[in-house]
């Protein structure tokens, strides 16, 4: 398992390699300024050549891969200074122009275009690398509400290969628990929700949940994130009326707060798992009695 920043670096390296493959064979770009022409374009004036069917398919994949990459980066950097976000937007334009190849560029050769993409992605990743992480190097497991109902005894949580971890509670889940304890039609769910809330309040007696409270010495802590997700600044396909989408936005917020920690969504909900997989976010099943193997999403970044 890798932390948020490292996973993004892997995704960035894969993009650089893929774009280099897309550009392979285009030794030089066509200069639309012809010496004999009386009309001269003073802006970008190098055009890409026609792509083969195989290259167009690669281009289609890269467009989608880069879209997921940049959207997540932009969400992680949403609170940074305007200058940082302007630089990231400029880098985004550089990369998209080379992938999409629908506009003229300043790059005279494919090598120049490939080098520009590599630099743009590296600068973008450097901005993520500069984010502060108050719990660097930790493992943050972010359960949805159903995971807590399914496995309400926090101190019994176990995962193979993860001897020490933090259970991170997000506002979306705490609000749902408050609602379930009073409104759910199943009395067993109401009872479990009430018990979990009482348990969390008991943990707060030990210290601020925002800083982390020990549940099992040298093994499990519980933390709480107080910031509500802002879906309009998160992943653009999320629907604010969907509980699953609000959970995804909450999970991205945890990634933003802990960028150099291993952050994993814990859910047994097949629809939420599907949405996490689409967004390329890591997830695992909640623990059962005894040990459970940690299964990262192969598509997580």
Phi, psi and omega per residue, in radians:
X1 nan 2.515 3.135
X2 -2.160 2.780 3.124
X3 -1.358 3.052 -3.047
X4 -1.004 -0.842 -3.092
X5 -1.122 -0.743 -3.131
X6 -1.129 -0.691 3.099
X7 -1.111 -0.673 3.091
X8 -1.154 -0.662 3.100
X9 -1.093 -0.704 3.095
X10 -1.099 -0.739 3.122
X11 -1.132 -0.693 3.113
X12 -1.127 -0.722 3.123
X13 -1.126 -0.677 3.109
X14 -1.139 -0.652 3.104
X15 -1.148 -0.774 3.125
X16 -1.033 -0.764 3.133
X17 -1.153 -0.740 3.141
X18 -1.125 -0.706 3.134
X19 -1.199 -0.616 3.069
X20 -1.086 -0.676 3.089
X21 -1.152 -0.662 3.116
X22 -1.093 -0.664 -3.078
X23 -1.479 -0.249 -3.092
X24 -1.010 2.331 -3.135
X25 1.669 -0.226 3.070
X26 -1.752 1.335 -3.035
X27 -1.055 -0.645 3.115
X28 -2.437 2.651 3.112
X29 -1.687 2.711 -3.088
X30 -1.380 2.209 3.088
X31 -1.490 2.036 -3.090
X32 -1.353 -0.182 3.046
X33 -1.498 1.748 -3.132
X34 -1.469 2.404 -3.110
X35 -0.971 -0.572 -3.073
X36 -1.504 -0.103 -3.058
X37 -1.460 2.536 3.088
X38 -1.527 -0.120 3.123
X39 -1.860 2.225 -3.114
X40 -2.147 2.218 3.064
X41 -1.491 2.166 -3.093
X42 -1.640 -0.117 3.069
X43 -1.602 -2.789 3.073
X44 -0.965 2.267 -2.999
X45 -2.381 0.369 3.054
X46 -1.928 2.234 -3.070
X47 -1.958 2.533 3.109
X48 -1.330 2.702 3.096
X49 -1.446 3.083 -3.139
X50 -1.234 2.388 3.124
X51 -1.611 2.547 3.028
X52 -1.254 2.947 3.110
X53 -1.043 -0.734 3.130
X54 -1.094 -0.726 3.132
X55 -1.208 -0.603 3.108
X56 -1.148 -0.621 3.079
X57 -1.175 -0.719 3.063
X58 -1.091 -0.740 3.109
X59 -1.028 -0.762 3.134
X60 -1.044 -0.733 3.123
X61 -1.157 -0.721 -3.122
X62 -1.162 -0.649 3.088
X63 -1.002 -0.795 -3.130
X64 -1.223 -0.754 3.126
X65 -1.075 -0.773 -3.115
X66 -1.197 -0.633 3.107
X67 -1.016 -0.843 3.116
X68 -1.084 -0.756 -3.138
X69 -1.043 -0.912 -3.037
X70 -1.231 -0.648 3.138
X71 -1.061 -0.730 3.120
X72 -1.187 -0.751 3.094
X73 -1.015 -0.796 -3.115
X74 -1.091 -0.675 3.111
X75 -1.157 -0.672 3.139
X76 -1.205 -0.484 -3.077
X77 -1.756 0.237 -2.984
X78 -1.099 -0.423 -3.107
X79 -1.720 0.065 -3.086
X80 -1.369 2.943 -3.082
X81 -1.044 2.660 -3.131
X82 -0.973 -0.675 -3.117
X83 -1.094 -0.700 3.114
X84 -1.098 -0.807 -3.092
X85 -1.203 -0.563 3.066
X86 -1.147 -0.744 3.112
X87 -1.077 -0.736 3.131
X88 -1.105 -0.702 3.117
X89 -1.129 -0.668 3.095
X90 -1.141 -0.723 3.087
X91 -1.103 -0.681 3.109
X92 -1.033 -0.771 -3.137
X93 -1.109 -0.725 3.125
X94 -1.024 -0.821 -3.095
X95 -1.196 -0.787 -3.104
X96 -1.102 -0.663 3.134
X97 -1.078 -0.655 -3.114
X98 -1.326 -0.665 3.131
X99 -1.228 -0.873 -3.022
X100 -1.307 -0.584 3.061
X101 1.000 0.586 3.140
X102 -1.747 -0.179 -3.128
X103 -2.209 2.768 3.036
X104 -1.225 2.652 -3.113
X105 -2.272 3.022 3.107
X106 -1.452 -0.253 -3.005
X107 -1.360 2.172 -3.108
X108 -1.437 -0.420 -3.097
X109 -2.287 2.844 3.079
X110 -1.126 -0.609 3.120
X111 -1.100 -0.710 3.101
X112 -1.110 -0.749 -3.134
X113 -1.127 -0.746 3.130
X114 -1.109 -0.719 3.124
X115 -1.141 -0.672 3.129
X116 -1.134 -0.715 3.106
X117 -1.104 -0.815 -3.131
X118 -1.008 -0.793 3.139
X119 -1.150 -0.721 -3.125
X120 -1.082 -0.757 3.142
X121 -1.215 -0.654 3.113
X122 -1.125 -0.735 3.111
X123 -1.129 -0.693 3.097
X124 -1.068 -0.798 3.141
X125 -1.190 -0.553 3.077
X126 -1.084 -0.623 3.121
X127 -1.140 -0.676 3.083
X128 -1.183 -0.689 -3.141
X129 -1.048 -0.476 -3.109
X130 -1.416 -0.119 3.140
X131 -1.171 2.499 3.134
X132 -1.432 2.452 3.080
X133 -2.234 1.957 -3.100
X134 -1.246 -0.196 -3.108
X135 -2.355 0.828 -3.021
X136 -0.989 2.357 3.089
X137 1.550 -0.047 -3.119
X138 -1.457 2.970 3.006
X139 -1.924 2.074 -3.099
X140 -1.916 1.976 3.083
X141 -1.743 2.152 -3.024
X142 -1.935 1.724 -3.096
X143 -1.431 2.552 2.929
X144 -1.469 3.101 -3.065
X145 -1.089 -0.738 -3.119
X146 -1.098 -0.602 3.116
X147 -1.111 -0.665 3.115
X148 -1.232 -0.675 3.094
X149 -1.136 -0.678 -3.102
X150 -1.242 -0.656 -3.101
X151 -2.329 1.301 -2.981
X152 -1.361 -0.197 -3.107
X153 -1.621 1.643 -3.030
X154 -0.981 -0.718 -3.042
X155 -1.212 -0.188 3.119
X156 -1.665 -0.030 -3.100
X157 -1.155 2.322 3.074
X158 -2.494 2.485 3.067
X159 -2.421 2.303 3.074
X160 -1.020 2.357 3.068
X161 1.425 0.002 3.125
X162 -2.228 1.508 -3.093
X163 -1.233 -0.405 -3.070
X164 -2.475 2.310 -3.117
X165 -2.751 2.854 3.048
X166 -1.921 2.382 2.968
X167 -1.615 2.058 -3.052
X168 -1.840 2.100 -3.115
X169 -1.716 2.302 -3.099
X170 -1.921 2.731 -3.101
X171 -0.974 -0.646 3.139
X172 -0.991 -0.759 -3.119
X173 -1.239 -0.769 -3.127
X174 -1.101 -0.665 3.099
X175 -1.142 -0.734 3.128
X176 -1.112 -0.689 3.114
X177 -1.092 -0.740 3.109
X178 -1.054 -0.688 3.133
X179 -1.222 -0.740 -3.083
X180 -1.148 -0.610 -3.061
X181 -1.142 -0.371 -3.120
X182 -1.927 -0.492 -2.900
X183 -1.987 -0.307 -3.066
X184 -1.169 2.440 -3.073
X185 -1.238 -0.402 -3.132
X186 -1.530 2.047 -3.103
X187 -1.093 -0.512 3.131
X188 -1.177 -0.679 3.093
X189 -1.160 -0.734 3.098
X190 -1.041 -0.756 -3.119
X191 -1.114 -0.787 -3.140
X192 -1.146 -0.705 3.139
X193 -1.088 -0.770 3.129
X194 -1.096 -0.711 -3.136
X195 -1.144 -0.718 3.135
X196 -1.126 -0.749 3.124
X197 -1.092 -0.752 3.117
X198 -1.084 -0.676 3.112
X199 -1.116 -0.766 3.137
X200 -1.112 -0.725 3.113
X201 -1.102 -0.621 3.095
X202 -1.146 -0.694 3.092
X203 -1.078 -0.619 -3.127
X204 -1.108 -0.438 3.097
X205 -1.111 -0.391 -3.096
X206 -1.457 -0.269 -3.141
X207 2.715 3.104 3.141
X208 -1.129 2.168 3.112
X209 -1.145 -0.468 3.135
X210 -1.120 -0.418 3.138
X211 -1.714 -0.240 -3.134
X212 1.771 2.325 -3.134
X213 -2.203 2.349 -3.114
X214 -1.285 2.268 3.029
X215 -1.782 -0.874 3.069
X216 -2.200 2.101 -3.042
X217 -0.945 2.300 3.092
X218 1.084 0.325 -3.126
X219 -2.459 -0.915 -3.037
X220 -2.313 2.298 2.943
X221 -2.147 2.803 3.012
X222 -2.108 2.378 3.107
X223 -2.242 2.760 3.078
X224 -2.281 2.391 3.056
X225 -1.800 2.217 -3.040
X226 -1.615 -0.286 -3.030
X227 -1.368 2.172 3.075
X228 -1.246 2.508 3.117
X229 -1.188 2.522 3.068
X230 -1.924 1.696 -3.003
X231 -1.102 -0.518 -3.139
X232 -1.202 -0.291 3.111
X233 -1.976 0.218 3.122
X234 -1.849 -2.464 3.134
X235 -1.314 2.236 -2.924
X236 -1.174 -0.330 -3.116
X237 -1.531 0.008 -3.116
X238 -1.309 2.450 -3.125
X239 -1.815 2.050 -3.096
X240 -1.087 -0.299 3.121
X241 -1.499 -0.107 -3.110
X242 -1.713 2.210 3.115
X243 -1.104 -0.694 3.111
X244 -1.095 -0.717 -3.137
X245 -1.178 -0.633 3.076
X246 -1.145 -0.594 3.095
X247 -1.192 -0.714 3.076
X248 -1.048 -0.768 3.127
X249 -1.106 -0.667 3.094
X250 -1.119 -0.697 3.126
X251 -1.119 -0.747 3.098
X252 -1.077 -0.624 3.103
X253 -1.114 -0.670 3.076
X254 -1.133 -0.702 3.073
X255 -1.046 -0.677 3.131
X256 -1.154 -0.699 -3.103
X257 -1.285 -0.562 -3.074
X258 -2.164 1.162 -2.998
X259 -1.255 -0.348 3.106
X260 -1.957 0.513 2.990
X261 -2.002 2.781 3.009
X262 -1.434 2.045 -3.062
X263 -2.078 2.143 -3.056
X264 -2.322 2.295 3.053
X265 -1.334 2.344 3.116
X266 -1.957 1.961 -3.113
X267 -2.754 2.532 3.000
X268 -1.824 -0.012 -3.104
X269 -1.286 2.020 -3.050
X270 -1.111 -0.616 3.139
X271 -1.221 -0.714 3.106
X272 -1.171 -0.682 3.065
X273 -1.059 -0.699 3.137
X274 -1.102 -0.740 3.136
X275 -1.195 -0.655 3.093
X276 -1.134 -0.723 3.120
X277 -1.103 -0.735 3.105
X278 -1.060 -0.705 3.140
X279 -1.412 -0.048 3.121
X280 1.113 0.809 3.112
X281 -1.932 2.440 -3.101
X282 -1.271 2.474 3.126
X283 -2.569 2.839 3.069
X284 -2.585 2.870 3.072
X285 -1.311 2.652 3.044
X286 -1.189 2.793 -3.121
X287 -1.235 2.601 2.968
X288 -1.916 -2.989 3.093
X289 -1.138 2.221 -3.114
X290 1.568 -2.841 -3.029
X291 -1.455 2.606 3.134
X292 -2.285 2.374 3.124
X293 -1.352 2.349 3.075
X294 -1.378 2.175 -3.108
X295 -2.131 1.708 3.102
X296 -1.196 2.514 2.975
X297 -1.104 2.296 3.121
X298 -1.160 -0.280 -3.067
X299 -1.740 0.037 -3.099
X300 -1.222 2.568 3.084
X301 -2.159 nan nan
